[in-house]
Amino acid sequence: MTKSPPKPGFETLAIHAGASPDPATGARSTPIYQTTAYVFDDVEHAASLFNLQSYGYLYSRLTNPTVSALEERIAALEGGRGAVCTASGHAAQLLAFFTFMEPGDHFIAATKLYGGSITQFGRSFQKFGWQASFADPDEPANFKRAIGPKTKAIFVEQLANPAGAVVDLAAIAKIAHDAGLLFIVDNTMASPYLCRPIECGADLVVHSTTKFLSGHGNAMGGAVVDSGKFDWAKSGKFKSLTEAEPAYHGLKFQETFGDLAFTVHGHAVGLRDLGATMAPLNAFLTITGIETLPLRMERHVANALAVAQFLEKSPAVAWVSYAGLPSSKYFKLAQKYLPRGAGAVFTFGLKGGYDAGIKLVESVNLFSHLANVGDTRSLILHPASTTHRQLTAEQQAAAGAGPEVVRVSVGLETVADLIADLAQGLDKSARG
Amino acid sequence: MNHDAYDDDYLRGILASVKTIAMVGASEHWNRPSSFAMKYLQSKGYRVIPVNPVAKAPEILGEKVYKSVEEIPFAVDMVDVFRRSEEAPAIVDAAIKKGAKVVWMQIGVRDDEAAAKAEAAGLKVVMNRCPKIEYGRLHGELGWGGANSGIISSKRRKAG
C-alpha cells in the first residue's frame, strides 16, 4: 500500500485547499461562477438534490462553486470539518446562533468584543428571543458563574477588537464543555495564521472574511467553521441538529450527516432561510486574498510591533495596549495563543483625551480614517466617536473603547513611513 | 491496521475495487440515512443489495430485499454495516463466510475485535465512516457543500 503524502502545511493549504483545477474547463484559478441556478439532469436528480440525498448545486442562495471553494479553503486553514460562508461577519454570527438557538435560550458573550457584535447580540438578537449576557473574559470563571438553565453557548473574540485582548481559549473551552455548552470563537483579528481556535477547544469559529482573510479591503464576507467535534445529541439541547426537520421530510441532520451535520444544516436551512449568502465575486476576491495570508500576516505583525514600540515611547501617548509588548497584561497569553505575533490591530490612549483623539485621526495623511481593519492599508479610528458611539459609557469602557482611545490597524506600507505619519499627527494632536 | 485514520489510497482502492455491496440495515423509508447512502452509491454505479429482516417491502430502490447476508444467492464484494456496533460481530462473521472482500462499518459503528477477525480472514476493514461521504470526498463532490475534503490536487479531476 502506498503511503499518502504528508499533511500539507499552512502555506500550501492557503493556496490549494478547495481549489483544484476547475473540473469543467481546467481553469487553474477558481472561476467566478456568476450564476443563480444549475440545471437538473432529470426529475430524479432534482429530487435527490432537494432531498439532500446527492451532492450538487441547486441554487446559489444555498451553494455556489466559487463560494464552496472558499468554504473548503477556510475550513482547511482552521482545521475544521466544514464551513459556511455568508454575506458578512455579522451574517456569519447570525447563522451560527440561528442554527441552535430557540426563543428563550441564552448565551454568554465576552464583554471584550467588536462593538458591532455587542449591539447585534445585546439588542437585535433579542427580537428572536435570544438572550445574551456578557462576562469579562480576563477572568474565565466569570463565564462559569453566568451559566443558567437555558444557556447554550459561550462566545468570545480572540484578540478582541478594539483593545486586542487575548482570551484564554483552553480555560474557557473547558468551562463550556464541562457544562455541555458550545464554544464559539471569533477569530477575525488573529486569522488562522496566528491562532487556530479549534486546536484550543473551539467548536465553531466565526470570521469576518472582510478583514485579514480577504486582506485588501475590497470584499465583504463572513464564515462559520465547524470543528465537527461537538456532540449535538449529548445534552439534548441542540434539537435542530438532532431531531426530525419537517422541511426535509423528517431528516435528522446529525444522524444523517454525522460530523458534517452543522455544515449541511448551515447551507440547507441557515442560508436557505436567512438568505445571507456570499456573492461569488466576493468569494473569488477572498480566495485570491487568502493565497497571500501567511506572507501578509508576517508583515502585518512585524509592522504592528514596530509601530507599538514607537507609540510606547511617545510623550503624547498615555498607554499602548498591544499584546506583543511585554508591558501588556496579555503578553503571556499572547505568547501561548499567538506565538507568531499578536495581530495588527491595537489601541492606545492619548494623554489629551477625546479631543486629542479626534485631532489625531484628522491629522494623519497615510493612515486612512475609516471603520475597518485588516486592510493592506493602515487604518486609524477613534472608536468613541464612531464604531462604539452607540454604546453607553460603561460599555465603551468595558470594551476598551473609552474617550481617549485610538485604534490602529497596521498595514503593509513601509514601516518608517507609518511611524513618521503618526509622529506628525501626534505632534498636532498634542498641540491641540 | 490503524482504524482511527485511513489513508486516502486505502479507501480509494476499496471504492474502486468493489462492485456489489450488501447493505445490512438498508431502510425501506426513503428519508433514512441508509436510503440516502444506497441511492447515492447506486448512482455511482454500485449494485447495492438491501439486507433487512423486518422490511415490509419486497424491494428497496429496485433491488430485492434479503433477510440476511447468507440468503443472498450470489457473491458480494463488500458488506456495509448500517446497524449498531453490538450487531457488528455477527454481520462480520456472515461477511467472512460469504467470501466478501471488504467489511465497511458506518459512522458510529466500530468493533475492533470483529475487525481483527475479518482482517485475519483476509478482508479489508473500514469502520466509523460512510462510503457515500468518502466517495464524495475522494471524487471532489464533498467540497461542493463547504466540507473540508482534505484533498489537495493540481490535477484536473472529472466531477463525480
Chai-1 contact restraints between the chains, C-beta under 6 A:
chainA,res_idxA,chainB,res_idxB,connection_type,confidence,min_distance_angstrom,max_distance_angstrom,comment,restraint_id
A,T2,B,D9,contact,1.0,0.0,6.0,A-B,restraint_1
A,S4,B,D7,contact,1.0,0.0,6.0,A-B,restraint_2
A,S4,B,D8,contact,1.0,0.0,6.0,A-B,restraint_3
A,S4,B,D9,contact,1.0,0.0,6.0,A-B,restraint_4
A,P8,B,I152,contact,1.0,0.0,6.0,A-B,restraint_5
A,H16,B,I152,contact,1.0,0.0,6.0,A-B,restraint_6
A,G18,B,G143,contact,1.0,0.0,6.0,A-B,restraint_7
A,S20,B,S153,contact,1.0,0.0,6.0,A-B,restraint_8
A,P21,B,R156,contact,1.0,0.0,6.0,A-B,restraint_9
A,P23,B,R157,contact,1.0,0.0,6.0,A-B,restraint_10
A,P23,B,A159,contact,1.0,0.0,6.0,A-B,restraint_11
A,G26,B,R156,contact,1.0,0.0,6.0,A-B,restraint_12
A,Q53,B,F36,contact,1.0,0.0,6.0,A-B,restraint_13
A,Q53,B,K39,contact,1.0,0.0,6.0,A-B,restraint_14
A,Y55,B,G136,contact,1.0,0.0,6.0,A-B,restraint_15
A,Y55,B,E141,contact,1.0,0.0,6.0,A-B,restraint_16
A,Y55,B,W144,contact,1.0,0.0,6.0,A-B,restraint_17
A,S68,B,G143,contact,1.0,0.0,6.0,A-B,restraint_18
A,S68,B,W144,contact,1.0,0.0,6.0,A-B,restraint_19
A,S68,B,G146,contact,1.0,0.0,6.0,A-B,restraint_20
A,E71,B,G146,contact,1.0,0.0,6.0,A-B,restraint_21
A,E72,B,G143,contact,1.0,0.0,6.0,A-B,restraint_22
A,E72,B,N148,contact,1.0,0.0,6.0,A-B,restraint_23
A,A75,B,N148,contact,1.0,0.0,6.0,A-B,restraint_24
A,A76,B,N148,contact,1.0,0.0,6.0,A-B,restraint_25
A,R81,B,N148,contact,1.0,0.0,6.0,A-B,restraint_26
A,G82,B,G146,contact,1.0,0.0,6.0,A-B,restraint_27
A,G82,B,A147,contact,1.0,0.0,6.0,A-B,restraint_28
A,G82,B,N148,contact,1.0,0.0,6.0,A-B,restraint_29
A,A83,B,G146,contact,1.0,0.0,6.0,A-B,restraint_30
A,V84,B,G146,contact,1.0,0.0,6.0,A-B,restraint_31
A,H249,B,N31,contact,1.0,0.0,6.0,A-B,restraint_32
A,G250,B,N31,contact,1.0,0.0,6.0,A-B,restraint_33
A,L251,B,N31,contact,1.0,0.0,6.0,A-B,restraint_34
A,E255,B,P33,contact,1.0,0.0,6.0,A-B,restraint_35
A,T256,B,P33,contact,1.0,0.0,6.0,A-B,restraint_36
A,G258,B,I107,contact,1.0,0.0,6.0,A-B,restraint_37
A,L260,B,A147,contact,1.0,0.0,6.0,A-B,restraint_38
A,T263,B,G146,contact,1.0,0.0,6.0,A-B,restraint_39
A,T263,B,A147,contact,1.0,0.0,6.0,A-B,restraint_40
A,H267,B,G145,contact,1.0,0.0,6.0,A-B,restraint_41
